[in-house]
């Protein structure tokens, strides 16, 4: 079956333009609209007509787009939204965006086909213009974990650079100088911003982070294991590891123990997110608390308010800052 990406490629237009044609949106010339529709017919692409026919009015449900259903981080995000919606007797429609612009766009379009006028969207792969376009179409469109200036008063986001800086400052305070970083290989802003924060803290302390001390992998337990295995295989010397998230930290911990490297006696380890997993690692994981449930509840309320036409003042910002959670995986250099 043809995808939106296929249609855009064949028509020589952007994904956003195809989306506008599908949803009968503005800012598309008549000639372009007809060309896209013709190509859709030729390639057999059909939007979800059933959902559109069934729903003829505004849907009181709130739509939620997350990347993955099984990830503990997104489970916490969903729980934060569910907490608010349960008190208001509001149904939640969940759509998974996975890790590509095409799947993120389709996840949002699915909720639009159900006429959700309130949405909390976690999008890392769609470009700013496309998301602004969706925000212009959906009154209660709110972004979580991302900031776009044009719709800044509808963004609930975390200062990831501040988080990276904080974790590096914490490890420097414990006397560590040989520091390794294991980060996400996905081309999104979060790992870039966290790494920038780490480098900033090191620079302010008169130190640097060599490229040889950075490993990129998938942001999960398997990625954490692979990243540490690569560091060890290359003979990189380190007394501390700063991980992109708790899942990677858990994988790193497993690999270190497999090599008889005790944490924190030989290597200190810091994660990021403070998901439930962090409390049940052994040793318990020192991490950065990402207040995602609180942020998600805030985002859901904001989406519902905006859907009713109650928008925050332009220039309002909803920025959150992570905090350090001190547990047992960090010790002073001996």
Backbone bond lengths (Angstrom), bond angles and torsions (degrees), N, CA, C in turn:
res aa  C-N    CA-C-N  psi(-1)  N-CA   C-N-CA  omega(-1)  CA-C   N-CA-C  phi
1 X - - - 1.470 - - 1.523 109.39 -
2 X 1.325 115.70 136.66 1.460 120.28 179.69 1.519 110.81 -65.97
3 X 1.339 115.61 146.85 1.455 121.83 177.84 1.527 109.95 -108.62
4 X 1.319 115.62 170.50 1.465 119.88 176.82 1.529 110.57 -60.56
5 X 1.320 115.86 -36.96 1.467 119.72 178.73 1.525 110.30 -62.13
6 X 1.333 116.76 -41.06 1.467 120.31 178.14 1.523 110.88 -61.14
7 X 1.339 115.76 -43.43 1.466 120.20 -179.94 1.521 110.32 -62.96
8 X 1.335 116.55 -46.24 1.470 120.82 -179.29 1.517 111.32 -60.49
9 X 1.338 116.57 -42.37 1.462 120.98 -179.38 1.523 111.07 -65.21
10 X 1.317 116.68 -44.52 1.462 120.71 -178.41 1.523 111.75 -67.09
11 X 1.335 116.77 -34.50 1.468 120.87 -178.15 1.518 112.79 -87.47
12 X 1.341 116.30 -12.38 1.456 120.04 -178.25 1.512 113.33 70.08
13 X 1.348 116.08 34.58 1.462 120.53 179.86 1.531 108.98 -128.12
14 X 1.325 116.77 175.97 1.460 121.34 -179.34 1.527 110.88 -82.22
15 X 1.339 114.90 163.68 1.459 120.03 174.84 1.525 110.68 -59.70
16 X 1.329 115.99 -37.95 1.462 119.99 -179.35 1.531 111.37 -62.71
17 X 1.338 116.67 -38.74 1.463 120.09 179.33 1.521 110.99 -63.92
18 X 1.329 116.32 -43.82 1.466 119.91 177.83 1.526 109.69 -60.80
19 X 1.351 116.19 -42.91 1.457 119.90 179.13 1.523 111.06 -60.43
20 X 1.332 117.11 -40.79 1.463 120.53 179.34 1.526 110.83 -62.86
21 X 1.336 116.14 -39.91 1.465 119.57 178.90 1.525 110.21 -64.95
22 X 1.345 116.08 -45.32 1.467 120.62 -178.76 1.524 110.74 -60.11
23 X 1.338 115.76 -40.72 1.460 120.48 -175.14 1.526 113.02 -97.69
24 X 1.351 114.86 11.82 1.470 120.70 177.95 1.527 110.98 57.14
25 X 1.323 115.05 40.84 1.454 121.06 -178.21 1.516 112.66 -83.13
26 X 1.333 116.77 171.52 1.469 121.77 -179.46 1.524 111.48 -81.89
27 X 1.327 114.66 -176.09 1.467 123.42 172.53 1.517 113.32 64.57
28 X 1.334 117.26 30.59 1.461 121.53 173.71 1.529 107.48 -129.74
29 X 1.343 116.55 124.68 1.452 120.30 179.42 1.520 111.92 -65.38
30 X 1.331 115.17 156.38 1.462 119.15 -177.30 1.529 111.86 -60.83
31 X 1.329 116.56 -41.80 1.467 119.83 -178.63 1.526 110.99 -64.33
32 X 1.325 116.06 -42.73 1.466 120.05 179.11 1.520 110.88 -65.97
33 X 1.320 115.99 -41.62 1.472 120.32 -179.90 1.536 110.47 -60.72
34 X 1.341 116.06 -44.88 1.467 119.41 -179.66 1.519 111.89 -66.73
35 X 1.360 116.26 -38.14 1.471 119.58 178.81 1.515 111.14 -63.77
36 X 1.328 116.77 -44.37 1.458 120.69 180.00 1.525 110.38 -63.95
37 X 1.333 117.09 -43.25 1.470 120.14 179.60 1.524 110.96 -62.99
38 X 1.328 116.58 -39.66 1.471 120.72 179.21 1.523 110.58 -62.83
39 X 1.325 116.13 -43.48 1.468 120.16 179.64 1.526 110.54 -67.08
40 X 1.330 117.04 -38.01 1.467 120.03 176.59 1.526 110.83 -59.60
41 X 1.340 115.84 -42.43 1.467 119.82 178.48 1.528 110.95 -65.23
42 X 1.329 116.18 -44.62 1.456 120.43 -177.72 1.529 112.18 -64.19
43 X 1.344 116.07 -35.39 1.467 120.20 -177.16 1.523 112.53 -92.44
44 X 1.334 116.49 -1.17 1.459 119.57 175.97 1.509 114.71 76.01
45 X 1.350 117.08 23.66 1.467 119.07 179.52 1.522 109.73 -82.47
46 X 1.337 116.45 132.06 1.449 121.37 178.31 1.532 109.97 -134.22
47 X 1.345 118.27 123.42 1.471 120.09 171.75 1.526 109.74 -64.31
48 X 1.294 116.32 169.65 1.460 121.13 -178.56 1.531 109.46 -74.43
49 X 1.315 115.34 89.44 1.465 120.08 -176.93 1.515 111.62 -69.31
50 X 1.332 117.76 -32.33 1.463 120.44 -178.22 1.524 111.26 -60.23
51 X 1.329 115.02 -47.01 1.470 118.43 -179.24 1.522 110.53 -62.49
52 X 1.329 116.44 -38.55 1.456 119.16 -178.28 1.529 111.39 -68.99
53 X 1.325 116.25 -36.15 1.457 119.45 -179.09 1.523 111.34 -72.06
54 X 1.333 116.30 -34.80 1.456 120.30 -176.80 1.519 112.41 -73.50
55 X 1.303 115.56 -31.57 1.464 119.04 -174.03 1.521 109.77 -109.21
56 X 1.290 116.92 111.66 1.463 120.62 -176.82 1.517 112.38 -113.66
57 X 1.319 115.55 -5.03 1.447 119.56 179.08 1.522 109.88 -127.74
58 X 1.304 114.29 174.98 1.463 120.75 174.76 1.522 110.55 -58.71
59 X 1.324 117.02 137.10 1.462 122.03 -179.08 1.527 109.33 -95.98
60 X 1.350 117.83 123.84 1.465 119.83 -178.70 1.524 113.29 -71.76
61 X 1.339 117.70 -4.69 1.456 120.85 179.36 1.529 110.46 -74.87
62 X 1.320 115.94 159.60 1.464 121.28 172.40 1.518 108.06 -106.00
63 X 1.316 116.37 132.64 1.464 121.37 178.39 1.514 110.10 -91.86
64 X 1.324 115.72 143.11 1.466 121.31 -179.70 1.520 108.99 -132.00
65 X 1.321 116.45 127.14 1.464 121.95 175.06 1.521 108.68 -112.26
66 X 1.322 116.28 119.89 1.460 121.84 175.19 1.519 107.96 -127.51
67 X 1.329 116.15 165.53 1.466 119.41 -176.65 1.518 112.08 -74.87
68 X 1.327 116.85 -49.95 1.461 120.55 -174.16 1.524 109.79 -141.91
69 X 1.318 115.82 139.87 1.457 120.00 -177.70 1.523 112.51 -77.32
70 X 1.338 117.36 -29.08 1.464 119.68 -172.21 1.523 113.46 -88.72
71 X 1.321 118.13 -10.52 1.462 121.30 -176.55 1.533 109.71 -73.38
72 X 1.351 118.87 130.92 1.475 121.02 -179.56 1.528 113.44 -57.46
73 X 1.323 116.87 -34.24 1.468 120.76 179.09 1.526 110.29 -60.96
74 X 1.322 116.36 -46.68 1.463 119.87 -177.91 1.524 111.84 -74.86
75 X 1.318 116.43 -26.04 1.467 119.01 172.77 1.530 109.72 -63.77
76 X 1.333 116.38 -40.27 1.468 120.17 177.69 1.525 110.86 -66.28
77 X 1.335 116.09 -40.02 1.465 120.40 178.02 1.534 109.97 -60.24
78 X 1.336 115.70 -48.56 1.466 120.29 -179.06 1.529 111.16 -62.22
79 X 1.324 116.14 -37.08 1.463 119.79 -179.66 1.525 111.02 -65.34
80 X 1.324 116.42 -37.52 1.459 119.96 177.99 1.517 112.10 -62.46
81 X 1.329 116.54 -39.27 1.467 120.57 178.06 1.520 110.30 -70.77
82 X 1.329 115.87 -42.55 1.463 120.56 -179.12 1.519 111.54 -62.10
83 X 1.322 117.26 -34.71 1.465 121.64 179.30 1.523 111.16 -57.86
84 X 1.341 116.29 -45.20 1.464 120.32 179.02 1.523 111.24 -71.80
85 X 1.323 116.58 -46.17 1.466 120.31 -174.51 1.529 112.01 -64.86
86 X 1.319 117.34 -31.92 1.465 120.08 178.85 1.524 110.53 -63.06
87 X 1.336 116.86 -39.69 1.472 119.87 -179.03 1.522 111.64 -70.51
88 X 1.339 116.95 -22.65 1.475 120.68 -178.29 1.535 112.14 -105.00
89 X 1.325 116.34 2.85 1.467 121.07 179.86 1.528 111.72 57.87
90 X 1.330 115.26 44.13 1.464 122.07 -179.11 1.523 109.16 -109.31
91 X 1.323 115.87 132.10 1.460 121.57 179.60 1.523 110.37 -76.00
92 X 1.341 115.60 148.41 1.464 121.43 177.34 1.527 108.94 -111.83
93 X 1.336 116.30 129.56 1.459 122.01 172.83 1.527 107.36 -109.04
94 X 1.330 117.09 118.06 1.458 122.14 -174.50 1.524 110.43 -102.98
95 X 1.314 116.23 137.89 1.461 121.39 177.63 1.524 108.35 -137.27
96 X 1.332 116.86 131.97 1.468 121.19 -176.67 1.524 110.48 -93.17
97 X 1.338 115.52 127.20 1.459 121.05 -177.87 1.504 114.63 -94.18
98 X 1.346 117.98 -11.12 1.461 123.10 179.89 1.530 110.82 55.34
99 X 1.336 117.57 -142.34 1.473 120.37 -171.84 1.525 112.19 -131.99
100 X 1.344 116.53 49.24 1.459 120.32 175.41 1.522 108.33 -153.63
101 X 1.330 118.02 155.34 1.466 119.66 179.24 1.523 112.28 -63.52
102 X 1.332 116.39 -34.61 1.466 119.47 -178.38 1.524 111.58 -65.09
103 X 1.322 117.20 -45.00 1.457 119.78 -178.49 1.529 111.20 -72.33
104 X 1.330 117.13 -33.81 1.466 119.44 175.33 1.527 110.59 -63.65
105 X 1.333 115.87 -43.99 1.452 119.13 -179.47 1.528 110.80 -63.53
106 X 1.319 115.89 -43.10 1.461 118.82 -179.33 1.532 110.92 -64.77
107 X 1.331 116.72 -36.17 1.467 120.10 178.44 1.527 110.71 -62.57
108 X 1.333 116.58 -42.72 1.465 120.04 178.45 1.522 110.70 -67.44
109 X 1.334 116.45 -42.75 1.465 120.24 -179.65 1.529 111.44 -62.38
110 X 1.320 116.74 -36.32 1.459 120.34 178.50 1.524 110.64 -59.54
111 X 1.328 115.56 -43.10 1.465 119.37 178.57 1.531 111.10 -69.29
112 X 1.328 116.88 -34.33 1.460 119.97 177.08 1.527 110.87 -66.55
113 X 1.322 116.80 -36.14 1.467 120.63 177.72 1.525 111.31 -63.67
114 X 1.334 115.87 -27.36 1.462 120.90 175.59 1.530 111.54 -89.14
115 X 1.346 116.09 8.24 1.451 123.37 176.27 1.527 113.28 58.52
116 X 1.301 117.10 36.08 1.468 120.27 174.56 1.533 108.33 -70.35
117 X 1.307 117.16 119.88 1.457 120.07 178.01 1.523 112.33 -96.26
118 X 1.325 116.41 -3.07 1.470 121.87 171.63 1.518 107.28 -124.25
119 X 1.320 116.09 126.33 1.464 121.39 -179.95 1.526 110.12 -140.01
120 X 1.329 115.56 140.49 1.462 121.80 168.00 1.521 105.76 -113.52
121 X 1.319 115.89 116.93 1.458 121.07 -170.26 1.524 110.76 -118.33
122 X 1.331 115.73 123.58 1.462 121.88 171.60 1.521 106.73 -102.10
123 X 1.323 115.85 102.64 1.468 121.14 -177.70 1.519 109.70 -127.09
124 X 1.325 115.53 127.05 1.457 120.49 178.74 1.526 112.83 -117.22
125 X 1.337 117.31 -12.09 1.458 119.37 -171.11 1.525 113.78 -113.43
126 X 1.319 118.69 -22.75 1.465 120.24 175.94 1.521 110.04 -74.51
127 X 1.330 117.15 147.22 1.458 120.62 -179.22 1.530 110.54 -76.80
128 X 1.324 115.04 163.91 1.461 121.21 -175.71 1.527 112.21 -58.38
129 X 1.346 117.01 -43.91 1.460 120.09 -176.40 1.525 111.52 -61.75
130 X 1.327 116.53 -39.82 1.460 119.91 179.76 1.520 110.89 -64.47
131 X 1.331 116.85 -42.30 1.458 120.26 -179.64 1.528 111.62 -69.11
132 X 1.317 117.10 -36.69 1.467 119.96 175.56 1.528 109.73 -64.13
133 X 1.331 116.20 -39.37 1.468 120.35 176.46 1.528 110.86 -58.51
134 X 1.318 116.99 -46.86 1.461 120.22 178.60 1.531 110.82 -62.50
135 X 1.339 116.17 -40.78 1.466 120.08 179.57 1.525 111.26 -62.25
136 X 1.327 116.68 -33.27 1.461 120.26 177.77 1.530 111.81 -71.56
137 X 1.325 116.18 -24.73 1.460 120.52 -179.89 1.525 112.79 -86.92
138 X 1.337 115.99 -33.02 1.465 120.96 -173.55 1.529 108.74 -112.63
139 X 1.317 118.78 113.25 1.475 121.11 -175.76 1.520 113.75 -55.48
140 X 1.341 117.04 -40.30 1.466 120.20 -175.94 1.513 113.49 -101.32
141 X 1.323 116.98 34.75 1.467 122.03 179.91 1.529 109.30 -80.27
142 X 1.341 116.83 116.46 1.469 122.00 -179.32 1.520 109.32 -126.38
143 X 1.319 115.89 132.92 1.466 121.44 176.52 1.524 109.84 -92.68
144 X 1.308 116.02 137.88 1.461 120.56 173.83 1.519 109.06 -119.06
145 X 1.341 114.96 139.75 1.458 121.95 -179.86 1.521 112.41 66.86
146 X 1.337 116.20 31.04 1.467 121.15 175.93 1.514 108.82 -162.60
147 X 1.334 115.59 145.89 1.466 120.26 179.21 1.522 109.85 -124.02
148 X 1.326 116.20 126.58 1.461 122.78 173.00 1.522 106.49 -125.75
149 X 1.306 116.95 121.67 1.467 121.16 -171.93 1.524 112.54 -56.98
150 X 1.335 118.10 -39.15 1.461 121.42 -176.07 1.527 112.69 -62.34
151 X 1.325 117.06 -26.56 1.470 121.22 177.01 1.532 108.97 -127.32
152 X 1.328 115.34 38.26 1.462 121.18 -174.13 1.518 114.48 -58.10
153 X 1.338 116.80 -30.55 1.468 119.49 -179.55 1.527 112.22 -79.91
154 X 1.343 116.21 3.19 1.457 121.07 173.99 1.532 110.58 -123.63
155 X 1.320 115.33 28.96 1.468 121.61 178.32 1.531 109.66 -122.05
156 X 1.321 116.44 131.00 1.460 122.79 174.33 1.523 105.60 -116.19
157 X 1.339 117.00 113.14 1.461 118.62 -166.56 1.519 112.53 -142.05
158 X 1.323 114.90 164.34 1.463 122.69 -177.82 1.521 110.25 -111.49
159 X 1.319 116.57 141.46 1.468 121.75 175.83 1.527 108.51 -80.34
160 X 1.322 116.32 88.33 1.457 121.18 -176.11 1.528 112.67 -68.77
161 X 1.318 117.35 -32.27 1.464 119.20 178.34 1.523 110.30 -64.70
162 X 1.331 116.14 -41.55 1.459 119.71 177.44 1.527 110.49 -61.71
163 X 1.336 117.05 -36.76 1.463 120.41 178.25 1.515 112.40 -65.50
164 X 1.329 116.64 -44.95 1.461 120.02 177.51 1.520 111.74 -61.31
165 X 1.326 116.50 -40.84 1.459 121.52 178.93 1.528 110.49 -63.27
166 X 1.319 115.90 -41.45 1.459 120.42 -177.88 1.528 111.94 -65.92
167 X 1.326 117.45 -41.36 1.458 118.90 -179.06 1.535 110.59 -68.04
168 X 1.342 116.68 -36.59 1.466 119.29 177.76 1.528 111.18 -68.44
169 X 1.317 117.14 -41.02 1.471 120.58 178.42 1.525 110.46 -62.12
170 X 1.323 116.58 -38.00 1.464 120.21 -179.65 1.529 110.64 -65.15
171 X 1.313 117.16 -42.19 1.466 119.97 -177.85 1.522 110.44 -73.26
172 X 1.341 117.64 -34.47 1.465 120.64 175.91 1.527 110.39 -65.82
173 X 1.316 117.33 -37.21 1.461 121.89 178.67 1.520 111.35 -59.98
174 X 1.318 116.75 -26.25 1.464 121.15 178.72 1.530 112.39 -92.37
175 X 1.321 116.22 12.80 1.457 120.52 171.47 1.513 116.08 86.53
176 X 1.310 118.81 9.23 1.471 120.80 -178.02 1.526 111.10 -82.77
177 X 1.319 115.41 136.01 1.459 122.00 176.78 1.524 111.72 -121.75
178 X 1.335 117.23 -32.11 1.467 121.39 177.79 1.531 107.95 -89.22
179 X 1.318 114.95 92.22 1.466 121.08 -171.62 1.522 109.85 -113.65
180 X 1.324 116.13 133.60 1.461 121.98 174.02 1.529 109.02 -113.00
181 X 1.320 115.57 151.86 1.458 121.67 179.17 1.523 108.92 -125.75
182 X 1.331 116.83 130.79 1.463 120.88 172.05 1.519 107.10 -113.43
183 X 1.330 116.20 122.73 1.457 121.22 -169.71 1.524 111.21 -129.37
184 X 1.327 115.25 166.77 1.465 121.43 179.38 1.522 110.49 -73.92
185 X 1.315 115.82 139.84 1.465 120.23 177.93 1.523 112.40 -85.68
186 X 1.347 118.26 -7.38 1.459 120.71 -179.42 1.529 109.80 -68.50
187 X 1.316 115.94 138.58 1.457 121.72 -176.25 1.532 110.66 -83.85
188 X 1.323 114.77 70.13 1.461 121.93 177.77 1.523 108.43 -128.70
189 X 1.328 116.44 171.98 1.462 119.73 -172.72 1.528 113.98 -75.68
190 X 1.332 118.60 -32.11 1.465 120.24 -173.74 1.534 113.10 -52.71
191 X 1.336 119.29 -54.58 1.467 118.42 -179.26 1.523 112.80 -64.44
192 X 1.331 116.65 -33.53 1.469 120.24 177.91 1.523 110.04 -63.47
193 X 1.321 116.50 -46.80 1.462 120.92 -177.81 1.526 111.66 -66.92
194 X 1.323 117.31 -40.07 1.463 119.59 178.88 1.525 110.71 -66.03
195 X 1.330 116.18 -40.40 1.458 119.99 178.26 1.527 110.68 -66.51
196 X 1.331 116.77 -38.12 1.476 120.17 176.58 1.522 110.41 -60.98
197 X 1.332 116.90 -40.60 1.457 120.43 179.09 1.519 112.07 -64.81
198 X 1.321 116.11 -40.09 1.469 120.94 177.84 1.527 109.83 -62.08
199 X 1.323 116.09 -47.76 1.472 120.51 -178.61 1.527 110.89 -64.21
200 X 1.333 116.67 -35.98 1.465 120.12 179.29 1.521 110.85 -64.04
201 X 1.328 116.82 -44.23 1.470 120.39 179.38 1.522 110.85 -63.46
202 X 1.324 116.02 -41.35 1.465 119.38 179.50 1.523 110.79 -66.23
203 X 1.321 116.21 -40.97 1.465 120.03 179.56 1.521 111.05 -62.70
204 X 1.321 116.55 -42.54 1.461 120.16 179.34 1.526 111.36 -65.01
205 X 1.336 116.46 -23.50 1.466 120.61 177.89 1.524 111.92 -93.76
206 X 1.344 116.36 7.33 1.461 120.82 178.63 1.514 113.50 76.38
207 X 1.328 116.81 25.13 1.458 121.11 -178.55 1.522 109.51 -125.65
208 X 1.328 116.30 172.73 1.459 120.60 -179.68 1.515 109.42 -138.48
209 X 1.319 114.98 167.76 1.466 121.77 178.16 1.522 108.21 -119.31
210 X 1.333 118.30 104.14 1.470 120.16 179.77 1.526 110.91 -64.11
211 X 1.314 116.73 148.18 1.466 120.82 177.28 1.523 111.50 -58.59
212 X 1.322 116.28 -30.15 1.469 120.57 -179.35 1.523 112.15 -64.89
213 X 1.329 116.99 -18.12 1.461 121.57 -177.95 1.535 112.57 -97.21
214 X 1.338 116.47 11.82 1.463 120.96 179.02 1.525 109.10 -118.27
215 X 1.313 116.40 129.18 1.467 121.85 176.12 1.526 109.39 -124.03
216 X 1.327 115.96 137.45 1.457 121.45 178.80 1.525 109.79 -112.16
217 X 1.323 115.98 138.14 1.462 121.71 -179.78 1.522 108.89 -157.08
218 X 1.319 116.79 -178.48 1.460 119.76 176.54 1.528 109.44 -67.04
219 X 1.333 117.87 144.26 1.479 121.08 -174.96 1.526 112.75 -81.34
220 X 1.325 116.12 58.47 1.460 121.78 179.64 1.525 109.07 -145.50
221 X 1.332 117.20 -177.81 1.465 120.44 -177.51 1.520 111.67 -59.49
222 X 1.337 115.84 -42.66 1.464 119.36 -179.77 1.523 111.03 -62.79
223 X 1.330 116.10 -38.22 1.456 119.76 178.01 1.518 111.85 -66.16
224 X 1.336 117.01 -39.08 1.463 120.34 177.29 1.518 111.90 -62.88
225 X 1.325 116.05 -41.79 1.470 120.17 176.96 1.519 110.69 -61.74
226 X 1.340 116.40 -48.03 1.470 120.58 -177.26 1.524 111.43 -63.65
227 X 1.330 116.86 -40.90 1.462 120.28 -178.60 1.522 111.36 -62.85
228 X 1.332 117.50 -44.69 1.466 120.66 179.72 1.521 110.54 -69.00
229 X 1.324 117.05 -38.10 1.462 119.76 176.90 1.522 110.45 -59.42
230 X 1.342 116.96 -40.86 1.463 120.52 178.94 1.521 111.52 -66.35
231 X 1.322 117.10 -41.05 1.470 120.07 177.65 1.524 110.63 -60.80
232 X 1.311 116.18 -45.75 1.468 120.42 -179.79 1.524 111.22 -65.71
233 X 1.320 116.83 -40.44 1.462 120.76 -178.74 1.522 111.60 -64.96
234 X 1.324 115.65 -32.42 1.470 119.48 179.51 1.524 112.70 -85.50
235 X 1.319 116.37 -0.72 1.464 120.07 177.28 1.511 114.09 73.44
236 X 1.337 117.43 24.21 1.470 120.51 178.91 1.531 109.38 -70.49
237 X 1.315 115.98 131.31 1.461 121.36 179.57 1.534 109.70 -93.28
238 X 1.307 116.73 126.37 1.458 120.25 179.94 1.523 109.32 -151.99
239 X 1.332 114.48 148.42 1.465 120.31 175.27 1.517 111.48 -112.25
240 X 1.361 116.25 -2.95 1.463 120.51 179.64 1.519 109.45 -151.93
241 X 1.332 114.77 148.08 1.466 121.63 176.08 1.520 108.89 -125.73
242 X 1.332 116.33 130.99 1.452 122.80 173.27 1.528 106.86 -106.85
243 X 1.328 116.78 120.21 1.460 121.78 -174.18 1.515 111.75 -103.14
244 X 1.318 116.14 146.63 1.463 122.41 179.27 1.522 111.89 -58.89
245 X 1.328 116.73 -38.98 1.465 119.66 177.60 1.527 109.94 -152.43
246 X 1.316 116.17 177.38 1.465 120.72 -176.80 1.519 112.18 -67.52
247 X 1.327 116.96 -33.31 1.456 120.06 179.56 1.528 110.47 -63.03
248 X 1.329 117.11 -46.25 1.460 120.50 177.19 1.529 110.57 -64.52
249 X 1.333 116.62 -37.21 1.465 120.07 178.67 1.528 110.84 -63.43
250 X 1.347 116.49 -39.65 1.463 120.26 178.74 1.528 110.57 -64.37
251 X 1.319 116.68 -41.31 1.461 120.21 176.14 1.514 112.02 -64.76
252 X 1.341 115.96 -39.82 1.463 120.46 177.65 1.523 110.58 -62.40
253 X 1.330 116.30 -43.46 1.465 121.19 178.80 1.525 110.98 -58.68
254 X 1.318 116.81 -44.23 1.465 121.16 179.51 1.517 111.30 -61.50
255 X 1.327 117.23 -44.50 1.462 120.65 -178.88 1.526 111.56 -67.38
256 X 1.323 117.15 -39.80 1.464 119.94 177.95 1.528 110.75 -61.76
257 X 1.319 116.37 -43.92 1.464 119.82 179.82 1.523 111.05 -66.39
258 X 1.337 117.10 -34.89 1.472 120.31 176.23 1.524 111.59 -61.15
259 X 1.336 115.78 -27.81 1.467 120.76 178.62 1.532 111.63 -98.87
260 X 1.318 115.63 17.32 1.474 121.03 178.39 1.524 112.72 57.81
261 X 1.318 115.85 35.50 1.464 121.71 176.18 1.522 107.09 -105.27
262 X 1.313 116.79 108.41 1.464 121.33 -173.10 1.529 111.44 -75.32
263 X 1.317 115.02 139.52 1.470 123.14 174.47 1.528 107.95 -113.41
264 X 1.343 118.95 123.78 1.464 128.20 7.68 1.534 114.01 -100.10
265 X 1.336 118.61 8.88 1.473 120.15 -173.28 1.529 112.32 -59.62
266 X 1.330 116.98 -41.03 1.464 120.91 -179.23 1.518 112.55 -103.07
267 X 1.318 116.11 -38.43 1.474 121.27 -179.28 1.524 108.60 -137.09
268 X 1.334 116.46 129.28 1.461 121.31 173.66 1.524 109.15 -89.22
269 X 1.338 115.50 153.67 1.465 120.51 -172.58 1.525 110.07 -142.85
270 X 1.343 115.89 132.35 1.464 121.28 176.37 1.522 109.33 -126.09
271 X 1.332 115.83 134.83 1.458 121.59 175.85 1.513 111.28 -103.14
272 X 1.332 115.39 -164.62 1.476 120.91 -177.86 1.526 107.64 -155.15
273 X 1.302 117.75 129.70 1.471 127.39 175.71 1.526 111.60 124.12
274 X 1.351 117.91 -39.85 1.463 122.74 -174.44 1.526 111.47 58.38
275 X 1.336 115.30 49.33 1.464 119.39 170.60 1.525 108.18 -77.67
276 X 1.323 116.15 170.70 1.464 121.50 -174.71 1.526 111.86 -55.24
277 X 1.323 115.91 -33.96 1.465 121.70 179.90 1.522 112.35 -52.13
278 X 1.345 117.08 -37.18 1.462 121.08 -174.73 1.522 112.39 -61.94
279 X 1.330 117.29 -32.30 1.460 120.98 -177.89 1.524 112.41 -75.28
280 X 1.330 116.17 -20.69 1.454 119.29 -173.09 1.521 113.84 -109.18
281 X 1.330 117.25 3.36 1.460 119.86 167.87 1.522 108.47 -68.52
282 X 1.289 117.10 156.51 1.467 121.96 173.28 1.522 109.36 -127.77
283 X 1.340 117.73 109.90 1.465 126.48 4.46 1.533 111.86 -71.47
284 X 1.339 115.22 159.76 1.458 119.57 176.18 1.523 109.73 -59.65
285 X 1.321 115.35 142.57 1.458 120.45 -167.55 1.532 113.06 -88.89
286 X 1.315 115.63 124.23 1.458 120.59 166.66 1.526 107.31 -70.11
287 X 1.324 116.78 134.63 1.461 119.15 -172.03 1.520 111.02 -154.80
288 X 1.324 116.06 176.10 1.457 122.90 173.90 1.522 107.75 -100.77
289 X 1.311 116.16 124.77 1.460 119.12 179.78 1.521 110.06 -78.33
290 X 1.303 115.30 119.81 1.452 124.18 176.03 1.529 105.66 -101.53
291 X 1.319 118.89 108.09 1.470 120.37 -172.68 1.529 112.03 -75.84
292 X 1.327 116.15 57.60 1.465 120.34 -169.95 1.520 112.27 -66.91
293 X 1.342 118.46 -35.97 1.467 118.66 179.19 1.525 110.65 -64.92
294 X 1.321 116.49 -44.17 1.465 121.09 177.92 1.526 110.19 -61.96
295 X 1.325 116.63 -43.19 1.460 121.20 179.27 1.528 111.06 -64.11
296 X 1.340 116.08 -39.94 1.460 119.95 -178.38 1.521 111.52 -67.57
297 X 1.323 116.39 -40.42 1.461 119.98 176.39 1.524 110.55 -61.79
298 X 1.327 115.94 -43.39 1.474 121.63 177.23 1.522 110.26 -60.78
299 X 1.350 116.72 -45.52 1.464 121.24 -178.42 1.523 111.44 -63.15
300 X 1.333 116.65 -39.49 1.465 120.37 179.26 1.527 110.82 -64.67
301 X 1.326 116.32 -43.84 1.470 119.53 178.30 1.522 110.69 -63.12
302 X 1.326 116.19 -42.06 1.456 120.86 179.39 1.524 110.58 -62.37
303 X 1.342 117.21 -43.08 1.463 121.20 -180.00 1.525 111.27 -62.23
304 X 1.317 116.53 -43.11 1.463 120.62 -179.59 1.529 111.15 -67.12
305 X 1.327 116.44 -38.23 1.468 120.13 177.66 1.526 110.77 -65.55
306 X 1.339 115.91 -45.25 1.467 119.83 -179.16 1.527 110.87 -63.63
307 X 1.327 116.87 -36.94 1.465 120.65 178.74 1.523 111.40 -61.01
308 X 1.335 116.02 -25.86 1.467 120.99 177.82 1.532 111.99 -91.27
309 X 1.346 115.96 3.05 1.460 119.82 -179.75 1.510 114.13 88.07
310 X 1.329 117.05 9.86 1.471 121.08 -179.38 1.527 108.89 -98.70
311 X 1.324 116.02 84.63 1.462 121.62 -175.31 1.531 111.32 -92.99
312 X 1.344 117.56 145.92 1.466 119.79 173.44 1.528 110.26 -66.46
313 X 1.300 115.95 159.43 1.460 120.31 177.43 1.527 110.02 -61.56
314 X 1.340 118.32 142.15 1.468 120.50 173.52 1.522 110.13 -55.42
315 X 1.312 116.04 139.84 1.451 120.70 -177.99 1.518 113.96 93.74
316 X 1.346 116.00 -12.39 1.471 119.81 175.84 1.523 109.23 -66.30
317 X 1.312 116.52 139.91 1.464 119.71 177.98 1.516 110.12 -128.66
318 X 1.325 115.90 146.28 1.461 121.84 -179.42 1.532 108.67 -121.65
319 X 1.333 114.26 67.67 1.468 120.81 -177.99 1.520 110.16 -94.32
320 X 1.327 115.83 133.50 1.458 122.67 175.53 1.530 109.11 -111.83
321 X 1.322 115.59 155.60 1.464 121.32 -178.69 1.524 109.66 -124.30
322 X 1.346 118.05 132.18 1.467 120.10 178.69 1.522 111.50 -72.92
323 X 1.325 116.16 159.43 1.462 122.22 177.57 1.524 109.33 -130.14
324 X 1.315 116.17 153.47 1.468 120.78 -179.01 1.530 109.88 -78.49
325 X 1.315 115.75 136.88 1.462 122.54 173.73 1.528 107.01 -114.30
326 X 1.316 116.32 109.44 1.461 121.17 -174.13 1.529 109.90 -87.82
327 X 1.334 115.17 118.85 1.462 119.45 176.33 1.527 108.35 -125.35
328 X 1.334 117.58 -127.09 1.470 118.88 -167.19 1.524 115.09 -117.61
329 X 1.335 118.58 6.79 1.476 119.04 -173.10 1.519 113.62 -98.14
330 X 1.325 117.78 8.43 1.464 122.24 178.99 1.519 109.12 -127.56
331 X 1.329 115.68 133.66 1.473 120.57 174.43 1.512 109.11 -140.33
332 X 1.316 114.94 167.24 1.468 119.59 179.60 1.527 110.37 -73.25
333 X 1.331 114.30 149.71 1.461 119.76 174.88 1.515 109.31 -63.53
334 X 1.320 115.58 131.97 1.471 119.24 -177.85 1.516 110.72 -96.40
